[in-house]
Amino acid sequence: MTLAQSVPAVTRRVFVPAPTESVPLPPPQPQDPPIYRALMRAWADRGRTLPGRHDPEWVRLAAPQVRPGQFSGSPDPRGDGR
């Protein structure tokens, strides 16, 4: 090989991944109208139940009154006293 001859250059390829798309953010929630906010504030001041809020009275009223195993699951027709 003489100096006049060129040496093939070594080409390196670097892998650069394409940027990924980010997950689009949900649109911002619209604010409640002022009259609705005032109504919610008035209800809260009076201790009333508010939509979307925990209601301990409803939880108490909706709770089962019968303890598990208190009653039989199927009636026994032969044991009805006849």
Secondary structure per residue as TSV (DSSP state, phi and psi in degrees):
chain	resnum	aa	ss	phi	psi
A	1	M	-	360.0	134.0
A	2	T	-	-106.3	167.0
A	3	L	T	-66.9	-22.4
A	4	A	T	-72.2	-23.5
A	5	Q	S	-80.3	143.2
A	6	S	-	-93.3	145.7
A	7	V	-	-93.2	130.6
A	8	P	-	-61.1	134.2
A	9	A	-	-76.4	143.8
A	10	V	-	-86.7	120.7
A	11	T	-	-102.0	125.4
A	12	R	-	-106.0	134.1
A	13	R	-	-108.0	128.1
A	14	V	-	-105.6	127.0
A	15	F	-	-83.7	120.3
A	16	V	-	-118.8	111.7
A	17	P	-	-65.3	147.7
A	18	A	-	-67.6	145.4
A	19	P	-	-64.0	137.1
A	20	T	-	-84.9	151.5
A	21	E	-	-77.7	139.3
A	22	S	-	-80.9	156.7
A	23	V	-	-69.1	127.7
A	24	P	-	-66.1	138.7
A	25	L	-	-75.2	143.5
A	26	P	-	-66.2	152.7
A	27	P	-	-63.6	148.2
A	28	P	-	-63.0	144.2
A	29	Q	-	-69.1	133.3
A	30	P	-	-67.2	146.0
A	31	Q	-	-75.5	149.6
A	32	D	-	-67.7	147.2
A	33	P	-	-62.0	151.0
A	34	P	H	-56.8	-35.1
A	35	I	H	-66.9	-35.9
A	36	Y	H	-69.4	-41.8
A	37	R	H	-61.5	-39.6
A	38	A	H	-65.3	-40.0
A	39	L	H	-64.8	-43.6
A	40	M	H	-61.5	-41.8
A	41	R	H	-62.9	-42.9
A	42	A	H	-64.5	-42.9
A	43	W	H	-62.3	-44.4
A	44	A	H	-62.8	-39.5
A	45	D	H	-63.2	-28.9
A	46	R	T	-92.8	2.1
A	47	G	T	77.9	20.9
A	48	R	-	-84.1	164.0
A	49	T	-	-71.6	137.9
A	50	L	-	-115.5	141.2
A	51	P	T	-58.3	134.7
A	52	G	T	79.4	6.7
A	53	R	S	-115.6	153.2
A	54	H	-	-63.9	134.7
A	55	D	-	-123.1	99.5
A	56	P	H	-62.3	-31.6
A	57	E	H	-67.0	-41.2
A	58	W	H	-64.9	-40.3
A	59	V	H	-60.8	-42.9
A	60	R	H	-65.4	-44.1
A	61	L	H	-70.2	-32.9
A	62	A	H	-86.6	-7.2
A	63	A	S	-68.8	144.4
A	64	P	-	-64.7	137.6
A	65	Q	S	-91.6	-16.0
A	66	V	S	-98.1	129.5
A	67	R	-	-75.1	145.5
A	68	P	T	-57.3	132.2
A	69	G	T	85.8	0.1
A	70	Q	S	-69.5	-35.3
A	71	F	S	-123.1	153.9
A	72	S	-	-73.3	148.8
A	73	G	S	-76.5	-26.9
A	74	S	S	-134.7	132.5
A	75	P	-	-72.2	148.9
A	76	D	-	-100.7	105.0
A	77	P	G	-63.6	-25.4
A	78	R	G	-78.7	-20.9
A	79	G	G	-98.4	25.5
A	80	D	S	-90.7	8.1
A	81	G	-	90.8	6.8
A	82	R	-	-98.9	360.0
